[in-house]
Amino acid sequence: MTSRLSKEELDIIRGVSIHSLLGLQNNGIRTKLRCPFHNERTASFFLFPENKYYCFGCGIKGSGALDFALALGYTFDEALLELSKYL
């Protein structure tokens, strides 16, 4: 896959919610869950309504679904392919 998308498609991808990517409801408050980036028993990972994330356990943080997918280990093209399902 080439990384050629229109400006409109990139805007849509930038707007994809991390909540949607994880199959969760964004209810306007922060969501607390177990961190997907390290092994833990107690939830220390937070998703914020403004599409940001932070883990108080391992310190990983970021903003947006593309950033989140890249942090999970997707290549840029794989991340775009996954997020393009929301187009």
HTML snippet that shows the backbone in 3Dmol.js (N, CA, C, O; Angstrom):
<script src="https://3Dmol.org/build/3Dmol-min.js"></script>
<div id="view" style="width:600px;height:400px;position:relative"></div>
<script>
const pdb = `
ATOM      1  N   MET A   1       0.849  -1.188   0.000  1.00  0.00           N
ATOM      2  CA  MET A   1       0.000   0.000   0.000  1.00  0.00           C
ATOM      3  C   MET A   1       0.882   1.233   0.000  1.00  0.00           C
ATOM      4  O   MET A   1       1.860   1.301   0.744  1.00  0.00           O
ATOM      5  N   THR A   2       0.550   2.183  -0.808  1.00  0.00           N
ATOM      6  CA  THR A   2       1.269   3.450  -0.760  1.00  0.00           C
ATOM      7  C   THR A   2       0.589   4.340   0.265  1.00  0.00           C
ATOM      8  O   THR A   2      -0.597   4.182   0.554  1.00  0.00           O
ATOM      9  N   SER A   3       1.332   5.250   0.797  1.00  0.00           N
ATOM     10  CA  SER A   3       0.804   6.141   1.827  1.00  0.00           C
ATOM     11  C   SER A   3       0.202   7.395   1.209  1.00  0.00           C
ATOM     12  O   SER A   3       0.328   8.487   1.763  1.00  0.00           O
ATOM     13  N   ARG A   4      -0.445   7.239   0.071  1.00  0.00           N
ATOM     14  CA  ARG A   4      -1.032   8.389  -0.613  1.00  0.00           C
ATOM     15  C   ARG A   4      -2.518   8.465  -0.306  1.00  0.00           C
ATOM     16  O   ARG A   4      -3.313   7.642  -0.762  1.00  0.00           O
ATOM     17  N   LEU A   5      -2.861   9.449   0.460  1.00  0.00           N
ATOM     18  CA  LEU A   5      -4.255   9.689   0.798  1.00  0.00           C
ATOM     19  C   LEU A   5      -4.554  11.153   0.522  1.00  0.00           C
ATOM     20  O   LEU A   5      -3.663  12.002   0.551  1.00  0.00           O
ATOM     21  N   SER A   6      -5.807  11.429   0.257  1.00  0.00           N
ATOM     22  CA  SER A   6      -6.198  12.826   0.054  1.00  0.00           C
ATOM     23  C   SER A   6      -6.193  13.554   1.399  1.00  0.00           C
ATOM     24  O   SER A   6      -6.169  12.926   2.457  1.00  0.00           O
ATOM     25  N   LYS A   7      -6.216  14.872   1.342  1.00  0.00           N
ATOM     26  CA  LYS A   7      -6.254  15.669   2.570  1.00  0.00           C
ATOM     27  C   LYS A   7      -7.496  15.330   3.391  1.00  0.00           C
ATOM     28  O   LYS A   7      -7.435  15.273   4.619  1.00  0.00           O
ATOM     29  N   GLU A   8      -8.619  15.107   2.714  1.00  0.00           N
ATOM     30  CA  GLU A   8      -9.856  14.772   3.415  1.00  0.00           C
ATOM     31  C   GLU A   8      -9.734  13.424   4.139  1.00  0.00           C
ATOM     32  O   GLU A   8     -10.186  13.271   5.274  1.00  0.00           O
ATOM     33  N   GLU A   9      -9.118  12.457   3.463  1.00  0.00           N
ATOM     34  CA  GLU A   9      -8.927  11.134   4.079  1.00  0.00           C
ATOM     35  C   GLU A   9      -7.991  11.219   5.280  1.00  0.00           C
ATOM     36  O   GLU A   9      -8.229  10.582   6.306  1.00  0.00           O
ATOM     37  N   LEU A  10      -6.923  12.011   5.149  1.00  0.00           N
ATOM     38  CA  LEU A  10      -6.007  12.190   6.279  1.00  0.00           C
ATOM     39  C   LEU A  10      -6.700  12.876   7.454  1.00  0.00           C
ATOM     40  O   LEU A  10      -6.456  12.526   8.609  1.00  0.00           O
ATOM     41  N   ASP A  11      -7.560  13.847   7.164  1.00  0.00           N
ATOM     42  CA  ASP A  11      -8.312  14.521   8.227  1.00  0.00           C
ATOM     43  C   ASP A  11      -9.221  13.535   8.952  1.00  0.00           C
ATOM     44  O   ASP A  11      -9.350  13.583  10.176  1.00  0.00           O
ATOM     45  N   ILE A  12      -9.851  12.637   8.190  1.00  0.00           N
ATOM     46  CA  ILE A  12     -10.716  11.622   8.809  1.00  0.00           C
ATOM     47  C   ILE A  12      -9.887  10.696   9.687  1.00  0.00           C
ATOM     48  O   ILE A  12     -10.272  10.395  10.816  1.00  0.00           O
ATOM     49  N   ILE A  13      -8.756  10.249   9.171  1.00  0.00           N
ATOM     50  CA  ILE A  13      -7.890   9.346   9.936  1.00  0.00           C
ATOM     51  C   ILE A  13      -7.390  10.033  11.197  1.00  0.00           C
ATOM     52  O   ILE A  13      -7.331   9.413  12.259  1.00  0.00           O
ATOM     53  N   ARG A  14      -7.031  11.300  11.092  1.00  0.00           N
ATOM     54  CA  ARG A  14      -6.596  12.051  12.280  1.00  0.00           C
ATOM     55  C   ARG A  14      -7.712  12.152  13.318  1.00  0.00           C
ATOM     56  O   ARG A  14      -7.451  12.243  14.518  1.00  0.00           O
ATOM     57  N   GLY A  15      -8.953  12.136  12.844  1.00  0.00           N
ATOM     58  CA  GLY A  15     -10.090  12.265  13.745  1.00  0.00           C
ATOM     59  C   GLY A  15     -10.604  10.965  14.327  1.00  0.00           C
ATOM     60  O   GLY A  15     -11.510  10.977  15.160  1.00  0.00           O
ATOM     61  N   VAL A  16     -10.035   9.827  13.899  1.00  0.00           N
ATOM     62  CA  VAL A  16     -10.489   8.535  14.433  1.00  0.00           C
ATOM     63  C   VAL A  16     -10.171   8.492  15.921  1.00  0.00           C
ATOM     64  O   VAL A  16      -9.057   8.806  16.339  1.00  0.00           O
ATOM     65  N   SER A  17     -11.138   8.111  16.692  1.00  0.00           N
ATOM     66  CA  SER A  17     -10.992   8.043  18.136  1.00  0.00           C
ATOM     67  C   SER A  17     -10.273   6.760  18.547  1.00  0.00           C
ATOM     68  O   SER A  17     -10.524   5.691  17.991  1.00  0.00           O
ATOM     69  N   ILE A  18      -9.383   6.878  19.519  1.00  0.00           N
ATOM     70  CA  ILE A  18      -8.735   5.688  20.081  1.00  0.00           C
ATOM     71  C   ILE A  18      -9.805   4.786  20.684  1.00  0.00           C
ATOM     72  O   ILE A  18      -9.693   3.561  20.635  1.00  0.00           O
ATOM     73  N   HIS A  19     -10.839   5.393  21.252  1.00  0.00           N
ATOM     74  CA  HIS A  19     -11.953   4.613  21.805  1.00  0.00           C
ATOM     75  C   HIS A  19     -12.549   3.710  20.721  1.00  0.00           C
ATOM     76  O   HIS A  19     -12.788   2.526  20.956  1.00  0.00           O
ATOM     77  N   SER A  20     -12.784   4.274  19.544  1.00  0.00           N
ATOM     78  CA  SER A  20     -13.345   3.492  18.430  1.00  0.00           C
ATOM     79  C   SER A  20     -12.411   2.367  18.027  1.00  0.00           C
ATOM     80  O   SER A  20     -12.846   1.244  17.773  1.00  0.00           O
ATOM     81  N   LEU A  21     -11.124   2.676  17.971  1.00  0.00           N
ATOM     82  CA  LEU A  21     -10.127   1.681  17.596  1.00  0.00           C
ATOM     83  C   LEU A  21     -10.151   0.489  18.553  1.00  0.00           C
ATOM     84  O   LEU A  21      -9.938  -0.650  18.138  1.00  0.00           O
ATOM     85  N   LEU A  22     -10.407   0.755  19.822  1.00  0.00           N
ATOM     86  CA  LEU A  22     -10.456  -0.304  20.833  1.00  0.00           C
ATOM     87  C   LEU A  22     -11.861  -0.872  21.032  1.00  0.00           C
ATOM     88  O   LEU A  22     -12.054  -1.788  21.833  1.00  0.00           O
ATOM     89  N   GLY A  23     -12.846  -0.329  20.304  1.00  0.00           N
ATOM     90  CA  GLY A  23     -14.214  -0.810  20.441  1.00  0.00           C
ATOM     91  C   GLY A  23     -14.887  -0.353  21.719  1.00  0.00           C
ATOM     92  O   GLY A  23     -15.764  -1.036  22.248  1.00  0.00           O
ATOM     93  N   LEU A  24     -14.474   0.807  22.215  1.00  0.00           N
ATOM     94  CA  LEU A  24     -15.030   1.352  23.454  1.00  0.00           C
ATOM     95  C   LEU A  24     -15.900   2.567  23.166  1.00  0.00           C
ATOM     96  O   LEU A  24     -15.768   3.204  22.121  1.00  0.00           O
ATOM     97  N   GLN A  25     -16.770   2.873  24.082  1.00  0.00           N
ATOM     98  CA  GLN A  25     -17.639   4.052  23.990  1.00  0.00           C
ATOM     99  C   GLN A  25     -16.914   5.245  24.592  1.00  0.00           C
ATOM    100  O   GLN A  25     -16.395   5.154  25.704  1.00  0.00           O
ATOM    101  N   ASN A  26     -16.872   6.357  23.878  1.00  0.00           N
ATOM    102  CA  ASN A  26     -16.323   7.595  24.422  1.00  0.00           C
ATOM    103  C   ASN A  26     -17.477   8.342  25.073  1.00  0.00           C
ATOM    104  O   ASN A  26     -18.294   8.966  24.395  1.00  0.00           O
ATOM    105  N   ASN A  27     -17.533   8.269  26.405  1.00  0.00           N
ATOM    106  CA  ASN A  27     -18.656   8.877  27.119  1.00  0.00           C
ATOM    107  C   ASN A  27     -18.327  10.267  27.663  1.00  0.00           C
ATOM    108  O   ASN A  27     -19.069  10.801  28.488  1.00  0.00           O
ATOM    109  N   GLY A  28     -17.228  10.850  27.209  1.00  0.00           N
ATOM    110  CA  GLY A  28     -16.895  12.201  27.623  1.00  0.00           C
ATOM    111  C   GLY A  28     -16.098  12.293  28.909  1.00  0.00           C
ATOM    112  O   GLY A  28     -15.748  13.392  29.339  1.00  0.00           O
ATOM    113  N   ILE A  29     -15.807  11.171  29.525  1.00  0.00           N
ATOM    114  CA  ILE A  29     -14.951  11.163  30.707  1.00  0.00           C
ATOM    115  C   ILE A  29     -13.783  10.231  30.429  1.00  0.00           C
ATOM    116  O   ILE A  29     -13.821   9.445  29.482  1.00  0.00           O
ATOM    117  N   ARG A  30     -12.757  10.315  31.245  1.00  0.00           N
ATOM    118  CA  ARG A  30     -11.598   9.456  30.991  1.00  0.00           C
ATOM    119  C   ARG A  30     -11.941   7.998  31.265  1.00  0.00           C
ATOM    120  O   ARG A  30     -12.736   7.683  32.150  1.00  0.00           O
ATOM    121  N   THR A  31     -11.327   7.127  30.493  1.00  0.00           N
ATOM    122  CA  THR A  31     -11.543   5.689  30.604  1.00  0.00           C
ATOM    123  C   THR A  31     -10.266   5.071  31.146  1.00  0.00           C
ATOM    124  O   THR A  31      -9.176   5.341  30.643  1.00  0.00           O
ATOM    125  N   LYS A  32     -10.402   4.247  32.168  1.00  0.00           N
ATOM    126  CA  LYS A  32      -9.254   3.600  32.807  1.00  0.00           C
ATOM    127  C   LYS A  32      -9.261   2.119  32.453  1.00  0.00           C
ATOM    128  O   LYS A  32     -10.275   1.443  32.623  1.00  0.00           O
ATOM    129  N   LEU A  33      -8.128   1.612  31.959  1.00  0.00           N
ATOM    130  CA  LEU A  33      -8.015   0.188  31.647  1.00  0.00           C
ATOM    131  C   LEU A  33      -6.583  -0.288  31.822  1.00  0.00           C
ATOM    132  O   LEU A  33      -5.673   0.497  32.089  1.00  0.00           O
ATOM    133  N   ARG A  34      -6.405  -1.609  31.662  1.00  0.00           N
ATOM    134  CA  ARG A  34      -5.053  -2.159  31.756  1.00  0.00           C
ATOM    135  C   ARG A  34      -4.263  -1.752  30.523  1.00  0.00           C
ATOM    136  O   ARG A  34      -4.793  -1.729  29.413  1.00  0.00           O
ATOM    137  N   CYS A  35      -3.014  -1.435  30.724  1.00  0.00           N
ATOM    138  CA  CYS A  35      -2.168  -0.912  29.659  1.00  0.00           C
ATOM    139  C   CYS A  35      -1.839  -1.988  28.628  1.00  0.00           C
ATOM    140  O   CYS A  35      -1.409  -3.085  28.983  1.00  0.00           O
ATOM    141  N   PRO A  36      -2.042  -1.668  27.344  1.00  0.00           N
ATOM    142  CA  PRO A  36      -1.687  -2.623  26.287  1.00  0.00           C
ATOM    143  C   PRO A  36      -0.183  -2.657  25.995  1.00  0.00           C
ATOM    144  O   PRO A  36       0.271  -3.472  25.192  1.00  0.00           O
ATOM    145  N   PHE A  37       0.585  -1.784  26.638  1.00  0.00           N
ATOM    146  CA  PHE A  37       2.012  -1.678  26.355  1.00  0.00           C
ATOM    147  C   PHE A  37       2.901  -2.368  27.382  1.00  0.00           C
ATOM    148  O   PHE A  37       4.090  -2.564  27.129  1.00  0.00           O
ATOM    149  N   HIS A  38       2.357  -2.735  28.521  1.00  0.00           N
ATOM    150  CA  HIS A  38       3.131  -3.499  29.497  1.00  0.00           C
ATOM    151  C   HIS A  38       2.192  -4.379  30.314  1.00  0.00           C
ATOM    152  O   HIS A  38       0.990  -4.126  30.384  1.00  0.00           O
ATOM    153  N   ASN A  39       2.750  -5.405  30.923  1.00  0.00           N
ATOM    154  CA  ASN A  39       1.966  -6.355  31.704  1.00  0.00           C
ATOM    155  C   ASN A  39       1.683  -5.768  33.093  1.00  0.00           C
ATOM    156  O   ASN A  39       2.601  -5.374  33.812  1.00  0.00           O
ATOM    157  N   GLU A  40       0.427  -5.719  33.443  1.00  0.00           N
ATOM    158  CA  GLU A  40       0.050  -5.187  34.754  1.00  0.00           C
ATOM    159  C   GLU A  40      -1.231  -5.841  35.245  1.00  0.00           C
ATOM    160  O   GLU A  40      -2.042  -6.322  34.453  1.00  0.00           O
ATOM    161  N   ARG A  41      -1.403  -5.853  36.550  1.00  0.00           N
ATOM    162  CA  ARG A  41      -2.632  -6.422  37.126  1.00  0.00           C
ATOM    163  C   ARG A  41      -3.648  -5.342  37.438  1.00  0.00           C
ATOM    164  O   ARG A  41      -4.855  -5.582  37.387  1.00  0.00           O
ATOM    165  N   THR A  42      -3.167  -4.159  37.761  1.00  0.00           N
ATOM    166  CA  THR A  42      -4.047  -3.055  38.116  1.00  0.00           C
ATOM    167  C   THR A  42      -4.030  -2.021  36.987  1.00  0.00           C
ATOM    168  O   THR A  42      -2.967  -1.634  36.501  1.00  0.00           O
ATOM    169  N   ALA A  43      -5.191  -1.592  36.590  1.00  0.00           N
ATOM    170  CA  ALA A  43      -5.298  -0.639  35.475  1.00  0.00           C
ATOM    171  C   ALA A  43      -4.612   0.686  35.810  1.00  0.00           C
ATOM    172  O   ALA A  43      -4.877   1.293  36.848  1.00  0.00           O
ATOM    173  N   SER A  44      -3.730   1.118  34.916  1.00  0.00           N
ATOM    174  CA  SER A  44      -3.050   2.405  35.088  1.00  0.00           C
ATOM    175  C   SER A  44      -3.028   3.199  33.782  1.00  0.00           C
ATOM    176  O   SER A  44      -2.368   4.234  33.700  1.00  0.00           O
ATOM    177  N   PHE A  45      -3.742   2.723  32.766  1.00  0.00           N
ATOM    178  CA  PHE A  45      -3.771   3.338  31.448  1.00  0.00           C
ATOM    179  C   PHE A  45      -5.064   4.129  31.302  1.00  0.00           C
ATOM    180  O   PHE A  45      -6.150   3.606  31.552  1.00  0.00           O
ATOM    181  N   PHE A  46      -4.943   5.382  30.898  1.00  0.00           N
ATOM    182  CA  PHE A  46      -6.111   6.246  30.760  1.00  0.00           C
ATOM    183  C   PHE A  46      -6.270   6.723  29.325  1.00  0.00           C
ATOM    184  O   PHE A  46      -5.305   7.137  28.682  1.00  0.00           O
ATOM    185  N   LEU A  47      -7.495   6.659  28.837  1.00  0.00           N
ATOM    186  CA  LEU A  47      -7.893   7.277  27.571  1.00  0.00           C
ATOM    187  C   LEU A  47      -8.701   8.508  27.935  1.00  0.00           C
ATOM    188  O   LEU A  47      -9.630   8.436  28.740  1.00  0.00           O
ATOM    189  N   PHE A  48      -8.352   9.614  27.352  1.00  0.00           N
ATOM    190  CA  PHE A  48      -9.043  10.861  27.643  1.00  0.00           C
ATOM    191  C   PHE A  48      -9.978  11.226  26.496  1.00  0.00           C
ATOM    192  O   PHE A  48      -9.700  10.875  25.350  1.00  0.00           O
ATOM    193  N   PRO A  49     -11.079  11.921  26.774  1.00  0.00           N
ATOM    194  CA  PRO A  49     -12.067  12.250  25.741  1.00  0.00           C
ATOM    195  C   PRO A  49     -11.477  13.035  24.574  1.00  0.00           C
ATOM    196  O   PRO A  49     -11.984  12.952  23.455  1.00  0.00           O
ATOM    197  N   GLU A  50     -10.422  13.789  24.819  1.00  0.00           N
ATOM    198  CA  GLU A  50      -9.827  14.590  23.738  1.00  0.00           C
ATOM    199  C   GLU A  50      -8.854  13.774  22.887  1.00  0.00           C
ATOM    200  O   GLU A  50      -7.989  14.337  22.217  1.00  0.00           O
ATOM    201  N   ASN A  51      -9.000  12.434  22.914  1.00  0.00           N
ATOM    202  CA  ASN A  51      -8.257  11.504  22.060  1.00  0.00           C
ATOM    203  C   ASN A  51      -6.769  11.440  22.415  1.00  0.00           C
ATOM    204  O   ASN A  51      -5.914  11.331  21.536  1.00  0.00           O
ATOM    205  N   LYS A  52      -6.480  11.508  23.697  1.00  0.00           N
ATOM    206  CA  LYS A  52      -5.117  11.369  24.198  1.00  0.00           C
ATOM    207  C   LYS A  52      -5.069  10.170  25.137  1.00  0.00           C
ATOM    208  O   LYS A  52      -6.093   9.736  25.664  1.00  0.00           O
ATOM    209  N   TYR A  53      -3.864   9.643  25.337  1.00  0.00           N
ATOM    210  CA  TYR A  53      -3.700   8.520  26.260  1.00  0.00           C
ATOM    211  C   TYR A  53      -2.437   8.714  27.095  1.00  0.00           C
ATOM    212  O   TYR A  53      -1.486   9.377  26.680  1.00  0.00           O
ATOM    213  N   TYR A  54      -2.458   8.109  28.294  1.00  0.00           N
ATOM    214  CA  TYR A  54      -1.308   8.162  29.193  1.00  0.00           C
ATOM    215  C   TYR A  54      -1.364   6.970  30.137  1.00  0.00           C
ATOM    216  O   TYR A  54      -2.427   6.619  30.650  1.00  0.00           O
ATOM    217  N   CYS A  55      -0.201   6.346  30.361  1.00  0.00           N
ATOM    218  CA  CYS A  55      -0.109   5.257  31.329  1.00  0.00           C
ATOM    219  C   CYS A  55       0.748   5.713  32.499  1.00  0.00           C
ATOM    220  O   CYS A  55       1.896   6.119  32.322  1.00  0.00           O
ATOM    221  N   PHE A  56       0.177   5.641  33.695  1.00  0.00           N
ATOM    222  CA  PHE A  56       0.904   6.019  34.895  1.00  0.00           C
ATOM    223  C   PHE A  56       1.879   4.925  35.324  1.00  0.00           C
ATOM    224  O   PHE A  56       2.719   5.154  36.194  1.00  0.00           O
ATOM    225  N   GLY A  57       1.776   3.737  34.724  1.00  0.00           N
ATOM    226  CA  GLY A  57       2.679   2.641  35.038  1.00  0.00           C
ATOM    227  C   GLY A  57       3.978   2.704  34.246  1.00  0.00           C
ATOM    228  O   GLY A  57       5.063   2.664  34.825  1.00  0.00           O
ATOM    229  N   CYS A  58       3.873   2.804  32.929  1.00  0.00           N
ATOM    230  CA  CYS A  58       5.073   2.778  32.080  1.00  0.00           C
ATOM    231  C   CYS A  58       5.423   4.131  31.481  1.00  0.00           C
ATOM    232  O   CYS A  58       6.506   4.298  30.921  1.00  0.00           O
ATOM    233  N   GLY A  59       4.510   5.109  31.592  1.00  0.00           N
ATOM    234  CA  GLY A  59       4.782   6.462  31.139  1.00  0.00           C
ATOM    235  C   GLY A  59       4.526   6.726  29.662  1.00  0.00           C
ATOM    236  O   GLY A  59       4.778   7.831  29.182  1.00  0.00           O
ATOM    237  N   ILE A  60       4.029   5.728  28.933  1.00  0.00           N
ATOM    238  CA  ILE A  60       3.753   5.964  27.510  1.00  0.00           C
ATOM    239  C   ILE A  60       2.602   6.957  27.383  1.00  0.00           C
ATOM    240  O   ILE A  60       1.639   6.916  28.148  1.00  0.00           O
ATOM    241  N   LYS A  61       2.721   7.841  26.410  1.00  0.00           N
ATOM    242  CA  LYS A  61       1.670   8.837  26.195  1.00  0.00           C
ATOM    243  C   LYS A  61       1.628   9.187  24.732  1.00  0.00           C
ATOM    244  O   LYS A  61       2.594   8.977  23.999  1.00  0.00           O
ATOM    245  N   GLY A  62       0.506   9.721  24.315  1.00  0.00           N
ATOM    246  CA  GLY A  62       0.367  10.117  22.929  1.00  0.00           C
ATOM    247  C   GLY A  62      -0.987  10.725  22.662  1.00  0.00           C
ATOM    248  O   GLY A  62      -1.805  10.917  23.562  1.00  0.00           O
ATOM    249  N   SER A  63      -1.195  11.021  21.394  1.00  0.00           N
ATOM    250  CA  SER A  63      -2.408  11.708  20.983  1.00  0.00           C
ATOM    251  C   SER A  63      -2.842  11.175  19.628  1.00  0.00           C
ATOM    252  O   SER A  63      -2.057  11.181  18.680  1.00  0.00           O
ATOM    253  N   GLY A  64      -4.060  10.722  19.526  1.00  0.00           N
ATOM    254  CA  GLY A  64      -4.631  10.279  18.264  1.00  0.00           C
ATOM    255  C   GLY A  64      -4.455   8.801  17.992  1.00  0.00           C
ATOM    256  O   GLY A  64      -3.546   8.153  18.510  1.00  0.00           O
ATOM    257  N   ALA A  65      -5.348   8.286  17.167  1.00  0.00           N
ATOM    258  CA  ALA A  65      -5.357   6.860  16.853  1.00  0.00           C
ATOM    259  C   ALA A  65      -4.147   6.446  16.027  1.00  0.00           C
ATOM    260  O   ALA A  65      -3.661   5.326  16.184  1.00  0.00           O
ATOM    261  N   LEU A  66      -3.649   7.311  15.156  1.00  0.00           N
ATOM    262  CA  LEU A  66      -2.472   6.966  14.357  1.00  0.00           C
ATOM    263  C   LEU A  66      -1.258   6.803  15.272  1.00  0.00           C
ATOM    264  O   LEU A  66      -0.503   5.840  15.140  1.00  0.00           O
ATOM    265  N   ASP A  67      -1.076   7.725  16.181  1.00  0.00           N
ATOM    266  CA  ASP A  67       0.015   7.646  17.150  1.00  0.00           C
ATOM    267  C   ASP A  67      -0.121   6.378  17.996  1.00  0.00           C
ATOM    268  O   ASP A  67       0.870   5.697  18.259  1.00  0.00           O
ATOM    269  N   PHE A  68      -1.337   6.065  18.417  1.00  0.00           N
ATOM    270  CA  PHE A  68      -1.598   4.878  19.226  1.00  0.00           C
ATOM    271  C   PHE A  68      -1.249   3.610  18.450  1.00  0.00           C
ATOM    272  O   PHE A  68      -0.598   2.715  18.988  1.00  0.00           O
ATOM    273  N   ALA A  69      -1.677   3.527  17.188  1.00  0.00           N
ATOM    274  CA  ALA A  69      -1.389   2.346  16.362  1.00  0.00           C
ATOM    275  C   ALA A  69       0.116   2.188  16.151  1.00  0.00           C
ATOM    276  O   ALA A  69       0.629   1.070  16.182  1.00  0.00           O
ATOM    277  N   LEU A  70       0.816   3.279  15.939  1.00  0.00           N
ATOM    278  CA  LEU A  70       2.271   3.210  15.778  1.00  0.00           C
ATOM    279  C   LEU A  70       2.945   2.742  17.065  1.00  0.00           C
ATOM    280  O   LEU A  70       3.901   1.967  17.021  1.00  0.00           O
ATOM    281  N   ALA A  71       2.452   3.209  18.205  1.00  0.00           N
ATOM    282  CA  ALA A  71       3.002   2.769  19.490  1.00  0.00           C
ATOM    283  C   ALA A  71       2.758   1.280  19.726  1.00  0.00           C
ATOM    284  O   ALA A  71       3.553   0.617  20.392  1.00  0.00           O
ATOM    285  N   LEU A  72       1.662   0.755  19.180  1.00  0.00           N
ATOM    286  CA  LEU A  72       1.371  -0.675  19.308  1.00  0.00           C
ATOM    287  C   LEU A  72       2.300  -1.533  18.451  1.00  0.00           C
ATOM    288  O   LEU A  72       2.340  -2.753  18.606  1.00  0.00           O
ATOM    289  N   GLY A  73       3.042  -0.899  17.550  1.00  0.00           N
ATOM    290  CA  GLY A  73       3.992  -1.631  16.736  1.00  0.00           C
ATOM    291  C   GLY A  73       3.625  -1.757  15.273  1.00  0.00           C
ATOM    292  O   GLY A  73       4.342  -2.407  14.511  1.00  0.00           O
ATOM    293  N   TYR A  74       2.528  -1.152  14.865  1.00  0.00           N
ATOM    294  CA  TYR A  74       2.170  -1.138  13.451  1.00  0.00           C
ATOM    295  C   TYR A  74       3.197  -0.301  12.686  1.00  0.00           C
ATOM    296  O   TYR A  74       3.712   0.685  13.212  1.00  0.00           O
ATOM    297  N   THR A  75       3.491  -0.691  11.458  1.00  0.00           N
ATOM    298  CA  THR A  75       4.263   0.198  10.596  1.00  0.00           C
ATOM    299  C   THR A  75       3.326   1.332  10.185  1.00  0.00           C
ATOM    300  O   THR A  75       2.115   1.245  10.390  1.00  0.00           O
ATOM    301  N   PHE A  76       3.877   2.382   9.612  1.00  0.00           N
ATOM    302  CA  PHE A  76       3.045   3.498   9.194  1.00  0.00           C
ATOM    303  C   PHE A  76       1.984   3.048   8.196  1.00  0.00           C
ATOM    304  O   PHE A  76       0.815   3.413   8.317  1.00  0.00           O
ATOM    305  N   ASP A  77       2.400   2.250   7.202  1.00  0.00           N
ATOM    306  CA  ASP A  77       1.447   1.775   6.192  1.00  0.00           C
ATOM    307  C   ASP A  77       0.385   0.861   6.801  1.00  0.00           C
ATOM    308  O   ASP A  77      -0.786   0.942   6.429  1.00  0.00           O
ATOM    309  N   GLU A  78       0.785  -0.011   7.737  1.00  0.00           N
ATOM    310  CA  GLU A  78      -0.187  -0.891   8.405  1.00  0.00           C
ATOM    311  C   GLU A  78      -1.186  -0.064   9.211  1.00  0.00           C
ATOM    312  O   GLU A  78      -2.382  -0.354   9.217  1.00  0.00           O
ATOM    313  N   ALA A  79      -0.687   0.960   9.886  1.00  0.00           N
ATOM    314  CA  ALA A  79      -1.567   1.826  10.679  1.00  0.00           C
ATOM    315  C   ALA A  79      -2.567   2.549   9.779  1.00  0.00           C
ATOM    316  O   ALA A  79      -3.754   2.624  10.097  1.00  0.00           O
ATOM    317  N   LEU A  80      -2.086   3.079   8.657  1.00  0.00           N
ATOM    318  CA  LEU A  80      -2.993   3.747   7.718  1.00  0.00           C
ATOM    319  C   LEU A  80      -4.030   2.778   7.169  1.00  0.00           C
ATOM    320  O   LEU A  80      -5.200   3.131   7.025  1.00  0.00           O
ATOM    321  N   LEU A  81      -3.601   1.557   6.862  1.00  0.00           N
ATOM    322  CA  LEU A  81      -4.526   0.552   6.353  1.00  0.00           C
ATOM    323  C   LEU A  81      -5.603   0.242   7.388  1.00  0.00           C
ATOM    324  O   LEU A  81      -6.786   0.176   7.052  1.00  0.00           O
ATOM    325  N   GLU A  82      -5.205   0.055   8.631  1.00  0.00           N
ATOM    326  CA  GLU A  82      -6.165  -0.232   9.702  1.00  0.00           C
ATOM    327  C   GLU A  82      -7.128   0.936   9.910  1.00  0.00           C
ATOM    328  O   GLU A  82      -8.335   0.732  10.036  1.00  0.00           O
ATOM    329  N   LEU A  83      -6.599   2.149   9.946  1.00  0.00           N
ATOM    330  CA  LEU A  83      -7.435   3.332  10.193  1.00  0.00           C
ATOM    331  C   LEU A  83      -8.282   3.697   8.975  1.00  0.00           C
ATOM    332  O   LEU A  83      -9.310   4.359   9.114  1.00  0.00           O
ATOM    333  N   SER A  84      -7.861   3.273   7.790  1.00  0.00           N
ATOM    334  CA  SER A  84      -8.653   3.576   6.588  1.00  0.00           C
ATOM    335  C   SER A  84      -9.983   2.850   6.591  1.00  0.00           C
ATOM    336  O   SER A  84     -10.859   3.176   5.790  1.00  0.00           O
ATOM    337  N   LYS A  85     -10.159   1.883   7.463  1.00  0.00           N
ATOM    338  CA  LYS A  85     -11.455   1.196   7.603  1.00  0.00           C
ATOM    339  C   LYS A  85     -12.528   2.172   8.084  1.00  0.00           C
ATOM    340  O   LYS A  85     -13.722   1.903   7.956  1.00  0.00           O
ATOM    341  N   TYR A  86     -12.097   3.303   8.634  1.00  0.00           N
ATOM    342  CA  TYR A  86     -13.042   4.304   9.146  1.00  0.00           C
ATOM    343  C   TYR A  86     -13.401   5.343   8.089  1.00  0.00           C
ATOM    344  O   TYR A  86     -14.183   6.254   8.363  1.00  0.00           O
ATOM    345  N   LEU A  87     -12.836   5.220   6.871  1.00  0.00           N
ATOM    346  CA  LEU A  87     -13.128   6.179   5.791  1.00  0.00           C
ATOM    347  C   LEU A  87     -14.515   5.962   5.236  1.00  0.00           C
ATOM    348  O   LEU A  87     -14.933   6.674   4.323  1.00  0.00           O
TER     349      LEU A  87
END
`;
const viewer = $3Dmol.createViewer("view");
viewer.addModel(pdb, "pdb");
viewer.setStyle({}, {cartoon: {color: "spectrum"}});
viewer.zoomTo();
viewer.render();
</script>
